C-alpha cells in the first residue's frame, strides 16, 4: 500500500499535484481542507469550530482535525493507497497520525515536501483568490497563514526527517516538471 503525505506551505501546489498523483497511481485522496470545507458547508459542530479558526487565518485545533480524519478513515473501503493532502500540520498531529495508521494496520510510505519561495506563494494565492473567490486568499490572511505555517507547521519537516520518511520536492517550475520529481520518488517506493 502506497501512503503519501503531500506537504508544503499554502499555495505550494499540493492540490494540483495530488490530483496528478491520484490519476497516475490510483490513490485515494484525503484533503483535510476538503473535509473542513464539507464540515463548514454542512454547518456541523466541527465545521462551526473550524470556521472560526480559518476566518482568523489560524490552524484548526489538532483534536478537531484528528477526529474528522479518523472518522473518515474508519469508513474508507479497501484502497491501493492514500494521499494525505494538508495533514499533518503540527508535530502533535504527525505523532497522532502515525498511531492512527498503525491502528489501521498500515504505515506511511513517504512525506513529499513541496519547496516554494515565499513571494511565489503569495503571488499564487492572490491569483487563486481572484479566480476562485476564496475569502481566505487575500494579502492579510495569506501573510498570517504563511507565518502560522512557518512557526507551527514547518516543524513537521523535522519530525519526518527524524523518522526517515521525508523527501524534498522542488515546487517551482511547471506543473509537469514538479510532477516528474514526485514520480521519481514514488516509483522508487513502488519498486521496494
Backbone as a printed PyTorch tensor [residue, N CA C, xyz], in Angstrom:
tensor([[[  0.8540,  -1.1780,   0.0000],
         [  0.0000,   0.0000,   0.0000],
         [  0.9000,   1.2420,   0.0000]],

        [[  0.6350,   2.1730,  -0.9010],
         [  1.4140,   3.3950,  -1.0220],
         [  0.6620,   4.5320,  -0.3250]],

        [[  1.1400,   4.9110,   0.8540],
         [  0.5330,   6.0100,   1.5990],
         [  1.4880,   7.1950,   1.5850]],

        [[  0.9850,   8.3400,   1.1330],
         [  1.8130,   9.5090,   0.8920],
         [  1.2280,  10.7240,   1.5880]],

        [[  2.0890,  11.4850,   2.2620],
         [  1.7080,  12.8110,   2.7490],
         [  2.2960,  13.8050,   1.7660]],

        [[  1.4590,  14.6880,   1.2170],
         [  1.9670,  15.7760,   0.3900],
         [  1.9170,  17.0220,   1.2540]],

        [[  3.0650,  17.6860,   1.3500],
         [  3.2720,  18.7190,   2.3450],
         [  3.8330,  19.9740,   1.6860]],

        [[  3.5880,  21.0910,   2.2900],
         [  4.1400,  22.3520,   1.8080],
         [  3.2800,  23.4920,   2.2940]],

        [[  3.7820,  24.7050,   2.1590],
         [  3.0320,  25.8650,   2.6210],
         [  1.7980,  26.1150,   1.7590]],

        [[  0.8830,  26.9570,   2.2310],
         [ -0.2730,  27.3240,   1.4130],
         [  0.2030,  27.8710,   0.0660]],

        [[ -0.4030,  27.3940,  -1.0250],
         [ -0.0420,  27.8570,  -2.3470],
         [  1.0850,  27.0970,  -3.0010]],

        [[  1.5630,  26.0290,  -2.3650],
         [  2.7010,  25.2870,  -2.9180],
         [  2.2940,  24.3180,  -4.0290]],

        [[  1.0020,  24.1150,  -4.2130],
         [  0.5380,  23.2350,  -5.2850],
         [  0.1410,  21.8490,  -4.8360]],

        [[ -0.1160,  21.6870,  -3.5430],
         [ -0.4690,  20.3630,  -3.0180],
         [ -1.6960,  19.7730,  -3.7230]],

        [[ -2.7260,  20.5880,  -3.8900],
         [ -3.9570,  20.0980,  -4.5250],
         [ -3.7420,  19.6980,  -5.9680]],

        [[ -3.0250,  20.5220,  -6.7120],
         [ -2.7370,  20.2390,  -8.1230],
         [ -1.9250,  18.9580,  -8.2670]],

        [[ -0.8640,  18.8400,  -7.4880],
         [ -0.0080,  17.6540,  -7.5790],
         [ -0.7220,  16.4120,  -7.0540]],

        [[ -1.5560,  16.5780,  -6.0320],
         [ -2.3280,  15.4390,  -5.5230],
         [ -3.1860,  14.8380,  -6.6210]],

        [[ -3.8330,  15.6960,  -7.4000],
         [ -4.7060,  15.2250,  -8.4770],
         [ -3.9200,  14.4160,  -9.5010]],

        [[ -2.7270,  14.8660,  -9.8370],
         [ -1.8910,  14.1410, -10.7950],
         [ -1.4250,  12.7990, -10.2210]],

        [[ -1.1200,  12.7760,  -8.9320],
         [ -0.7180,  11.5270,  -8.2710],
         [ -1.8800,  10.5380,  -8.2730]],

        [[ -3.0660,  11.0220,  -7.9710],
         [ -4.2680,  10.1680,  -7.9550],
         [ -4.4740,   9.5290,  -9.3290]],

        [[ -4.3720,  10.3580, -10.3790],
         [ -4.5920,   9.8620, -11.7380],
         [ -3.5570,   8.8050, -12.1310]],

        [[ -2.2980,   9.0280, -11.7960],
         [ -1.2440,   8.0960, -12.2250],
         [ -1.1800,   6.8410, -11.3560]],

        [[ -1.3240,   7.0010, -10.0380],
         [ -1.0730,   5.8750,  -9.1280],
         [ -2.3490,   5.2560,  -8.5420]],

        [[ -3.5050,   5.8460,  -8.8190],
         [ -4.7630,   5.2770,  -8.3370],
         [ -4.9660,   5.3680,  -6.8350]],

        [[ -4.3850,   6.3940,  -6.2190],
         [ -4.5230,   6.5630,  -4.7730],
         [ -5.8270,   7.2730,  -4.4300]],

        [[ -6.3000,   7.0370,  -3.2300],
         [ -7.4570,   7.7460,  -2.7030],
         [ -6.9680,   9.0440,  -2.0740]],

        [[ -7.6550,  10.1170,  -2.3520],
         [ -7.2550,  11.4510,  -1.8920],
         [ -8.0130,  11.8170,  -0.6230]],

        [[ -7.2550,  12.2090,   0.3810],
         [ -7.8700,  12.7560,   1.5900],
         [ -7.2680,  14.1290,   1.8030]],

        [[ -8.1020,  15.1490,   1.6310],
         [ -7.6820,  16.5280,   1.8630],
         [ -8.3800,  17.0280,   3.1110]],

        [[ -7.5850,  17.3980,   4.1040],
         [ -8.2180,  17.9340,   5.3150],
         [ -8.9270,  19.2410,   4.9880]],

        [[ -8.4100,  19.9790,   4.0040],
         [ -9.0920,  21.2020,   3.5760],
         [-10.4820,  20.8920,   3.0520]],

        [[-10.5970,  19.8450,   2.1980],
         [-11.9080,  19.4420,   1.6740],
         [-12.8140,  18.9490,   2.7920]],

        [[-12.2330,  18.1470,   3.7150],
         [-13.0210,  17.6650,   4.8490],
         [-13.5430,  18.8420,   5.6740]],

        [[-12.6560,  19.8170,   5.9150],
         [-13.0550,  21.0070,   6.6780],
         [-14.1460,  21.7800,   5.9620]],

        [[-13.9530,  22.0110,   4.6410],
         [-14.9570,  22.7730,   3.8900],
         [-16.3070,  22.0560,   3.8910]],

        [[-16.2800,  20.7120,   3.8010],
         [-17.5320,  19.9460,   3.8330],
         [-18.2220,  20.1220,   5.1880]],

        [[-17.4310,  20.0460,   6.2640],
         [-17.9930,  20.2240,   7.6090],
         [-18.5590,  21.6420,   7.7760]],

        [[-17.8420,  22.6300,   7.2500],
         [-18.2960,  24.0240,   7.3470],
         [-19.5570,  24.2170,   6.5170]],

        [[-19.5480,  23.7040,   5.2900],
         [-20.6950,  23.8600,   4.3860],
         [-21.9630,  23.2380,   4.9620]],

        [[-21.8220,  22.0760,   5.6200],
         [-22.9920,  21.4070,   6.1950],
         [-23.2790,  21.8860,   7.6140]],

        [[-22.4640,  22.8550,   8.0700],
         [-22.6900,  23.5190,   9.3590],
         [-22.7320,  22.5470,  10.5350]],

        [[-21.8440,  21.5460,  10.5030],
         [-21.7580,  20.6130,  11.6210],
         [-21.0770,  21.3110,  12.8060]],

        [[-21.1220,  20.6630,  13.9400],
         [-20.4660,  21.2100,  15.1310],
         [-18.9750,  21.4400,  14.8600]],

        [[-18.3140,  20.4320,  14.2630],
         [-16.8940,  20.5690,  13.9430],
         [-16.6700,  21.6750,  12.9120]],

        [[-17.5990,  21.8230,  11.9810],
         [-17.4960,  22.8600,  10.9600],
         [-17.5610,  24.2630,  11.5300]],

        [[-18.4380,  24.4740,  12.4950],
         [-18.5630,  25.7980,  13.1340],
         [-17.2720,  26.1530,  13.8770]],

        [[-16.7240,  25.1780,  14.5830],
         [-15.4560,  25.3950,  15.2970],
         [-14.3470,  25.7120,  14.2990]],

        [[-14.2520,  24.8930,  13.2450],
         [-13.1900,  25.0720,  12.2520],
         [-13.2760,  26.4310,  11.5810]],

        [[-14.4810,  26.8730,  11.2140],
         [-14.6540,  28.1400,  10.5040],
         [-14.1520,  29.3220,  11.3230]],

        [[-14.3720,  29.2880,  12.6150],
         [-13.9310,  30.4090,  13.4530],
         [-12.4060,  30.5540,  13.4210]],

        [[-11.6960,  29.4450,  13.3360],
         [-10.2270,  29.4950,  13.2600],
         [ -9.7580,  29.9120,  11.8580]],

        [[-10.3470,  29.3140,  10.8330],
         [ -9.9500,  29.5900,   9.4470],
         [-10.1540,  31.0650,   9.1080]],

        [[-11.2620,  31.6270,   9.5550],
         [-11.5450,  33.0380,   9.2580],
         [-10.5060,  33.9770,   9.8610]],

        [[ -9.8250,  33.5320,  10.8970],
         [ -8.7680,  34.3470,  11.5170],
         [ -7.3870,  33.9830,  10.9650]],

        [[ -7.3360,  33.0470,  10.0070],
         [ -6.0600,  32.6290,   9.4360],
         [ -5.2600,  31.7330,  10.3580]],

        [[ -5.9270,  31.1030,  11.3160],
         [ -5.2600,  30.2390,  12.2780],
         [ -5.5240,  28.7760,  11.9540]],

        [[ -4.7190,  27.9040,  12.5450],
         [ -4.9070,  26.4680,  12.3610],
         [ -6.0820,  25.9670,  13.1930]],

        [[ -6.8320,  25.0450,  12.6130],
         [ -7.9040,  24.3800,  13.3460],
         [ -7.2430,  23.4830,  14.3930]],

        [[ -7.7990,  23.4000,  15.6210],
         [ -7.1720,  22.5880,  16.6680],
         [ -6.9180,  21.1410,  16.2380]],

        [[ -5.8030,  20.6050,  16.7110],
         [ -5.3880,  19.2420,  16.3630],
         [ -6.4920,  18.2230,  16.6210]],

        [[ -7.1220,  18.3200,  17.7760],
         [ -8.1290,  17.3170,  18.1510],
         [ -9.2710,  17.2840,  17.1340]],

        [[ -9.6600,  18.4550,  16.6300],
         [-10.7640,  18.5440,  15.6800],
         [-10.3860,  17.8720,  14.3680]],

        [[ -9.2020,  18.1680,  13.8740],
         [ -8.7270,  17.5860,  12.6130],
         [ -8.5860,  16.0720,  12.7510]],

        [[ -7.9590,  15.6290,  13.8200],
         [ -7.7330,  14.1930,  14.0280],
         [ -9.0600,  13.4490,  14.1300]],

        [[-10.0130,  14.0270,  14.8310],
         [-11.3340,  13.3960,  14.9600],
         [-12.0060,  13.2500,  13.6010]],

        [[-11.9530,  14.2980,  12.7740],
         [-12.5550,  14.2380,  11.4430],
         [-11.8650,  13.1880,  10.5720]],

        [[-10.5370,  13.1640,  10.5790],
         [ -9.7770,  12.2480,   9.7390],
         [ -9.9580,  10.8010,  10.1750]],

        [[ -9.9520,  10.5610,  11.4630],
         [-10.1300,   9.2070,  11.9860],
         [-11.4950,   8.6550,  11.5790]],

        [[-12.5130,   9.4850,  11.6900],
         [-13.8620,   9.0730,  11.2970],
         [-13.9060,   8.7490,   9.8050]],

        [[-13.2690,   9.5840,   8.9850],
         [-13.2420,   9.3630,   7.5410],
         [-12.5390,   8.0410,   7.2090]],

        [[-11.3970,   7.7820,   7.8480],
         [-10.6380,   6.5550,   7.5630],
         [-11.3690,   5.3090,   8.0280]],

        [[-12.1060,   5.4170,   9.1050],
         [-12.8790,   4.2750,   9.5920],
         [-13.9160,   3.8280,   8.5690]],

        [[-14.3950,   4.7630,   7.7480],
         [-15.4420,   4.4670,   6.7720],
         [-14.9080,   4.2870,   5.3540]],

        [[-13.5820,   4.1560,   5.2120],
         [-12.9520,   4.0340,   3.9000],
         [-12.8760,   2.5650,   3.4970]],

        [[-13.3150,   2.2310,   2.2630],
         [-13.1760,   0.8370,   1.8140],
         [-11.7120,   0.5200,   1.5210]],

        [[-11.4150,  -0.7250,   1.1720],
         [-10.0400,  -1.1310,   0.8560],
         [ -9.5670,  -0.3650,  -0.3810]],

        [[ -8.3640,   0.2250,  -0.2830],
         [ -7.8270,   1.0500,  -1.3720],
         [ -6.3680,   0.6800,  -1.6470]],

        [[ -5.8320,   1.1140,  -2.8200],
         [ -4.4260,   0.8680,  -3.1960],
         [ -3.4560,   1.6510,  -2.3240]],

        [[ -3.9180,   2.7920,  -1.8920],
         [ -3.1000,   3.6920,  -1.0960],
         [ -3.8300,   5.0120,  -0.9420]],

        [[ -3.2650,   5.8690,  -0.1260],
         [ -3.9190,   7.1440,   0.1860],
         [ -2.8960,   8.2590,   0.0600]],

        [[ -3.3470,   9.3750,  -0.5040],
         [ -2.5470,  10.5840,  -0.4680],
         [ -3.2210,  11.5400,   0.5040]],

        [[ -2.4770,  11.9480,   1.5210],
         [ -2.9740,  12.8570,   2.5500],
         [ -2.5030,  14.2620,   2.2000]],

        [[ -3.4380,  15.1340,   1.9400],
         [ -3.1680,  16.4930,   1.4730],
         [ -3.5670,  17.4720,   2.5810]],

        [[ -2.5740,  18.1750,   3.1240],
         [ -2.8700,  19.1590,   4.1650],
         [ -2.8680,  18.5960,   5.5760]],

        [[ -2.3700,  17.4070,   5.7310],
         [ -2.3120,  16.7660,   7.0470],
         [ -1.1070,  15.8470,   7.0630]],

        [[ -0.3600,  15.8050,   8.1310],
         [ -0.4810,  16.5770,   9.3750],
         [  0.1380,  17.9730,   9.2480]],

        [[ -0.3440,  18.8910,  10.0770],
         [  0.1500,  20.2700,  10.0600],
         [  0.9210,  20.6410,  11.3160]],

        [[  0.9050,  19.7740,  12.2950],
         [  1.6750,  20.0090,  13.5210],
         [  2.3560,  18.7000,  13.9110]],

        [[  3.3680,  18.8110,  14.7560],
         [  4.0590,  17.6030,  15.2280],
         [  3.0930,  16.7260,  16.0240]],

        [[  2.2290,  17.3390,  16.8010],
         [  1.2300,  16.5640,  17.5620],
         [  0.3540,  15.7630,  16.6050]],

        [[ -0.0700,  16.3980,  15.4950],
         [ -0.8660,  15.6780,  14.5020],
         [ -0.0530,  14.5610,  13.8600]],

        [[  1.2270,  14.8210,  13.5650],
         [  2.0840,  13.8070,  12.9390],
         [  2.2180,  12.5840,  13.8450]],

        [[  2.4120,  12.8230,  15.1270],
         [  2.5270,  11.7150,  16.0780],
         [  1.2150,  10.9350,  16.1730]],

        [[  0.0950,  11.6590,  16.2600],
         [ -1.2210,  11.0100,  16.3340],
         [ -1.5160,  10.2510,  15.0360]],

        [[ -1.0740,  10.8210,  13.9230],
         [ -1.2670,  10.2170,  12.6080],
         [ -0.5450,   8.8720,  12.5100]],

        [[  0.7010,   8.8170,  12.9990],
         [  1.4620,   7.5650,  12.9860],
         [  0.7030,   6.4790,  13.7620]],

        [[  0.1630,   6.8570,  14.9110],
         [ -0.5940,   5.9050,  15.7360],
         [ -1.8790,   5.4830,  15.0320]],

        [[ -2.5750,   6.4590,  14.4040],
         [ -3.8280,   6.1670,  13.7150],
         [ -3.5830,   5.1850,  12.5620]],

        [[ -2.5060,   5.4060,  11.7910],
         [ -2.1810,   4.4910,  10.6930],
         [ -1.8690,   3.0900,  11.2240]],

        [[ -1.0900,   3.0310,  12.2930],
         [ -0.7460,   1.7390,  12.8910],
         [ -2.0100,   1.0080,  13.3440]],

        [[ -2.9520,   1.7410,  13.9430],
         [ -4.2210,   1.1510,  14.3840],
         [ -5.0390,   0.6290,  13.2030]],

        [[ -4.8060,   1.1990,  12.0130],
         [ -5.4840,   0.7540,  10.7960],
         [ -4.6230,  -0.2430,  10.0070]],

        [[ -3.6070,  -0.8070,  10.6660],
         [ -2.7190,  -1.8210,  10.0820],
         [ -2.0270,  -1.3610,   8.7960]],

        [[ -1.5760,  -0.1170,   8.7880],
         [ -0.8320,   0.4100,   7.6540],
         [  0.2160,   1.3920,   8.1710]],

        [[  0.9910,   1.9500,   7.2600],
         [  2.0060,   2.9250,   7.6440],
         [  2.2110,   3.9210,   6.5060]],

        [[  2.9470,   4.9730,   6.7890],
         [  3.2460,   5.9840,   5.7940],
         [  4.4450,   5.5420,   4.9690]],

        [[  4.3670,   5.7170,   3.6440],
         [  5.4780,   5.3840,   2.7480],
         [  6.4680,   6.5340,   2.6480]],

        [[  5.9630,   7.7580,   2.4570],
         [  6.8370,   8.9110,   2.2500],
         [  6.0720,  10.2090,   2.5100]],

        [[  6.8100,  11.2220,   2.9540],
         [  6.2800,  12.5760,   3.0830],
         [  6.9840,  13.4210,   2.0210]],

        [[  6.2160,  13.9420,   1.0570],
         [  6.7430,  14.7870,  -0.0130],
         [  6.5520,  16.2470,   0.3880]],

        [[  7.6510,  16.9960,   0.4790],
         [  7.5750,  18.4140,   0.8490],
         [  7.8320,  19.2840,  -0.3790]],

        [[  6.7950,  20.0170,  -0.8130],
         [  6.9220,  20.9200,  -1.9560],
         [  7.5620,  22.2240,  -1.4870]],

        [[  8.7540,  22.4980,  -1.9810],
         [  9.5070,  23.6830,  -1.5730],
         [  9.3120,  24.8030,  -2.5930]],

        [[  8.7580,  25.9490,  -2.1270],
         [  8.4400,  27.0910,  -2.9880],
         [  8.8440,  28.3750,  -2.2660]],

        [[  9.4330,  29.3290,  -3.0070],
         [  9.8150,  30.6220,  -2.4340],
         [  8.5860,  31.3780,  -1.9250]],

        [[  8.7720,  32.1480,  -0.8560],
         [  7.6770,  32.8770,  -0.2000],
         [  6.9340,  33.8120,  -1.1600]],

        [[  7.6430,  34.6200,  -1.9490],
         [  6.9570,  35.5630,  -2.8430],
         [  6.1320,  34.8280,  -3.8900]],

        [[  6.6540,  33.7120,  -4.3740],
         [  5.9040,  32.8940,  -5.3360],
         [  4.6100,  32.3800,  -4.6950]],

        [[  4.6660,  31.9890,  -3.4190],
         [  3.4660,  31.5300,  -2.7070],
         [  2.4230,  32.6430,  -2.6370]],

        [[  2.8710,  33.8390,  -2.2690],
         [  1.9480,  34.9840,  -2.1580],
         [  1.3060,  35.2680,  -3.5050]],

        [[  2.1110,  35.2950,  -4.5670],
         [  1.5770,  35.5620,  -5.9080],
         [  0.5540,  34.5030,  -6.3190]],

        [[  0.8690,  33.2410,  -6.0610],
         [ -0.0550,  32.1550,  -6.4190],
         [ -1.3740,  32.2750,  -5.6660]],

        [[ -1.2930,  32.5610,  -4.3640],
         [ -2.5060,  32.6310,  -3.5430],
         [ -3.3650,  33.8320,  -3.8990]],

        [[ -2.7470,  34.9650,  -4.2000],
         [ -3.5230,  36.1360,  -4.6330],
         [ -4.2460,  35.8440,  -5.9450]],

        [[ -3.5610,  35.1910,  -6.8630],
         [ -4.1770,  34.8230,  -8.1380],
         [ -5.3300,  33.8500,  -7.9040]],

        [[ -5.1190,  32.8680,  -7.0310],
         [ -6.1860,  31.9090,  -6.7260],
         [ -7.3990,  32.6220,  -6.1360]],

        [[ -7.1430,  33.6030,  -5.2690],
         [ -8.2440,  34.3610,  -4.6840],
         [ -9.0430,  35.1080,  -5.7260]],

        [[ -8.3690,  35.6440,  -6.7360],
         [ -9.0530,  36.3590,  -7.8160],
         [ -9.8940,  35.4200,  -8.6680]],

        [[ -9.4030,  34.2010,  -8.8950],
         [-10.0980,  33.2820,  -9.7980],
         [-11.1070,  32.3680,  -9.1020]],

        [[-10.8580,  32.0490,  -7.8300],
         [-11.7420,  31.0890,  -7.1510],
         [-12.7540,  31.7450,  -6.2230]],

        [[-12.4650,  32.9780,  -5.8280],
         [-13.3640,  33.6600,  -4.9040],
         [-13.2310,  33.2010,  -3.4640]],

        [[-12.1610,  32.4400,  -3.1430],
         [-11.9690,  32.0100,  -1.7540],
         [-11.6880,  33.2200,  -0.8840]],

        [[-12.4740,  33.3860,   0.1630],
         [-12.3630,  34.5670,   1.0260],
         [-11.0640,  34.6080,   1.8140]],

        [[-10.3980,  33.4660,   1.9830],
         [ -9.1570,  33.4450,   2.7670],
         [ -7.9210,  33.7160,   1.9090]],

        [[ -8.0950,  34.0070,   0.6130],
         [ -6.9700,  34.3170,  -0.2630],
         [ -6.8660,  35.8240,  -0.5120]],

        [[ -6.6100,  36.5690,   0.5660],
         [ -6.3220,  37.9980,   0.4730],
         [ -4.9880,  38.2260,   1.1710]],

        [[ -4.3180,  39.3540,   0.8680],
         [ -2.9420,  39.5510,   1.3270],
         [ -2.7990,  39.4440,   2.8390]],

        [[ -3.7110,  40.0300,   3.5930],
         [ -3.6010,  39.9960,   5.0540],
         [ -3.6800,  38.5630,   5.5860]],

        [[ -4.6690,  37.8190,   5.1270],
         [ -4.8500,  36.4490,   5.6000],
         [ -3.7280,  35.5380,   5.0810]],

        [[ -3.2940,  35.7580,   3.8390],
         [ -2.1940,  34.9680,   3.2760],
         [ -0.9390,  35.1440,   4.1260]],

        [[ -0.6130,  36.3960,   4.4570],
         [  0.5730,  36.6750,   5.2730],
         [  0.4730,  35.9680,   6.6140]],

        [[ -0.6980,  36.0340,   7.2310],
         [ -0.9210,  35.3730,   8.5210],
         [ -0.7790,  33.8540,   8.3770]],

        [[ -1.3590,  33.2910,   7.3130],
         [ -1.2880,  31.8400,   7.1080],
         [  0.1540,  31.3820,   6.9010]],

        [[  0.9430,  32.1660,   6.1710],
         [  2.3480,  31.8000,   5.9530],
         [  3.1410,  31.8900,   7.2550]],

        [[  2.8400,  32.8900,   8.0920],
         [  3.5080,  32.9940,   9.4000],
         [  3.1570,  31.8060,  10.2780]],

        [[  1.8830,  31.4330,  10.2860],
         [  1.4430,  30.2750,  11.0690],
         [  2.1540,  29.0170,  10.5520]],

        [[  2.2270,  28.8830,   9.2330],
         [  2.9190,  27.7270,   8.6470],
         [  4.3720,  27.6870,   9.1120]],

        [[  5.0720,  28.8080,   8.9790],
         [  6.4960,  28.8420,   9.3240],
         [  6.7340,  28.5540,  10.8020]],

        [[  5.8500,  29.0520,  11.6580],
         [  6.0440,  28.8940,  13.1060],
         [  5.5310,  27.5670,  13.6580]],

        [[  4.3910,  27.1030,  13.1580],
         [  3.7620,  25.9340,  13.7710],
         [  3.7930,  24.6850,  12.9110]],

        [[  3.7970,  24.8530,  11.5850],
         [  3.6800,  23.6980,  10.7040],
         [  5.0200,  23.1900,  10.2210]],

        [[  5.9450,  24.0760,   9.9030],
         [  7.2280,  23.6190,   9.3530],
         [  8.0070,  22.6750,  10.2870]],

        [[  7.8100,  22.7110,  11.6290],
         [  8.4950,  21.7130,  12.4660],
         [  8.1390,  20.2560,  12.1200]],

        [[  7.0320,  20.0500,  11.4120],
         [  6.6580,  18.7030,  10.9840],
         [  7.7460,  18.1240,  10.0710]],

        [[  8.4250,  18.9970,   9.3290],
         [  9.5110,  18.5530,   8.4510],
         [ 10.5780,  17.8200,   9.2700]],

        [[ 10.9630,  18.4130,  10.3930],
         [ 11.9770,  17.7800,  11.2590],
         [ 11.5010,  16.4270,  11.7620]],

        [[ 10.2240,  16.3250,  12.1050],
         [  9.6570,  15.0620,  12.5760],
         [  9.8400,  13.9750,  11.5170]],

        [[  9.4750,  14.2860,  10.2670],
         [  9.5680,  13.2810,   9.2100],
         [ 11.0060,  12.9990,   8.7880]],

        [[ 11.8890,  13.9880,   8.9360],
         [ 13.3100,  13.7120,   8.6860],
         [ 13.8170,  12.7130,   9.7180]],

        [[ 13.4010,  12.9130,  10.9590],
         [ 13.8500,  12.0490,  12.0530],
         [ 13.3900,  10.6040,  11.8670]],

        [[ 12.1630,  10.4240,  11.3710],
         [ 11.6490,   9.0580,  11.1760],
         [ 11.9590,   8.5390,   9.7670]],

        [[ 12.7930,   9.2800,   9.0400],
         [ 13.3260,   8.8780,   7.7250],
         [ 12.2390,   8.6440,   6.6760]],

        [[ 11.2280,   9.5060,   6.6690],
         [ 10.1690,   9.4320,   5.6600],
         [ 10.1070,  10.7020,   4.8060]],

        [[ 11.0140,  11.6500,   5.0550],
         [ 10.9970,  12.9560,   4.4050],
         [ 11.6440,  12.9150,   3.0230]],

        [[ 11.0140,  13.6170,   2.0540],
         [ 11.6030,  13.7810,   0.7320],
         [ 11.2750,  15.1880,   0.2140]],

        [[ 12.3100,  15.9990,  -0.0360],
         [ 12.1210,  17.3470,  -0.5870],
         [ 11.7980,  17.2420,  -2.0760]],

        [[ 10.8550,  18.0710,  -2.5230],
         [ 10.4810,  18.1550,  -3.9320],
         [ 10.5480,  19.6220,  -4.3400]],

        [[ 11.2560,  19.9200,  -5.4160],
         [ 11.3270,  21.2920,  -5.9280],
         [  9.9370,  21.6830,  -6.4240]],

        [[  9.3070,  22.6550,  -5.7500],
         [  7.9380,  23.0620,  -6.0560],
         [  7.8280,  24.2540,  -6.9800]],

        [[  8.9390,  24.6350,  -7.6050],
         [  8.9460,  25.7420,  -8.5640],
         [  9.1330,  25.1460,  -9.9540]],

        [[  8.6070,  25.8190, -10.9710],
         [  8.6780,  25.3190, -12.3380],
         [  7.2830,  24.9700, -12.8190]],

        [[  7.2090,  24.2890, -13.9370],
         [  5.9010,  23.9260, -14.4730],
         [  5.2900,  22.8000, -13.6350]],

        [[  3.9880,  22.6610, -13.7400],
         [  3.2770,  21.5960, -13.0310],
         [  3.8660,  20.2340, -13.4030]],

        [[  4.1600,  20.0430, -14.6890],
         [  4.6970,  18.7560, -15.1420],
         [  6.1120,  18.5150, -14.6420]],

        [[  6.9310,  19.5620, -14.5650],
         [  8.2950,  19.3950, -14.0410],
         [  8.2570,  18.9900, -12.5700]],

        [[  7.3890,  19.6310, -11.8200],
         [  7.2460,  19.3050, -10.3960],
         [  6.7510,  17.8580, -10.2560]],

        [[  5.7760,  17.4940, -11.0700],
         [  5.2160,  16.1450, -11.0120],
         [  6.2670,  15.0870, -11.3510]],

        [[  7.1400,  15.3920, -12.2900],
         [  8.1930,  14.4340, -12.6480],
         [  9.0840,  14.1380, -11.4400]],

        [[  9.4060,  15.1760, -10.6630],
         [ 10.1890,  14.9760,  -9.4480],
         [  9.4680,  14.0760,  -8.4550]],

        [[  8.1670,  14.2640,  -8.3420],
         [  7.3490,  13.4330,  -7.4560],
         [  7.3420,  11.9800,  -7.9390]],

        [[  7.1480,  11.7780,  -9.2540],
         [  7.0930,  10.4180,  -9.8140],
         [  8.3940,   9.6670,  -9.5690]],

        [[  9.5110,  10.3590,  -9.6850],
         [ 10.8090,   9.7240,  -9.4440],
         [ 10.8530,   9.1180,  -8.0410]],

        [[ 10.3590,   9.8790,  -7.0700],
         [ 10.3560,   9.4030,  -5.6800],
         [  9.3530,   8.2690,  -5.4870]],

        [[  8.1250,   8.4360,  -5.9800],
         [  7.0880,   7.4240,  -5.7620],
         [  7.4190,   6.1180,  -6.4800]],

        [[  7.9860,   6.2130,  -7.6860],
         [  8.3520,   4.9970,  -8.4090],
         [  9.3890,   4.1900,  -7.6290]],

        [[ 10.3270,   4.8680,  -6.9820],
         [ 11.3230,   4.1640,  -6.1630],
         [ 10.6540,   3.4180,  -5.0100]],

        [[  9.6340,   4.0370,  -4.4100],
         [  8.9320,   3.3870,  -3.2970],
         [  8.1390,   2.1790,  -3.7800]],

        [[  7.6040,   2.2570,  -4.9780],
         [  6.8380,   1.1230,  -5.5140],
         [  7.7480,  -0.0430,  -5.8650]],

        [[  8.9980,   0.2500,  -6.2160],
         [  9.9560,  -0.8010,  -6.5630],
         [ 10.4420,  -1.5680,  -5.3360]],

        [[ 10.3350,  -0.9600,  -4.1500],
         [ 10.8490,  -1.5880,  -2.9270],
         [  9.9570,  -2.7090,  -2.4510]]])
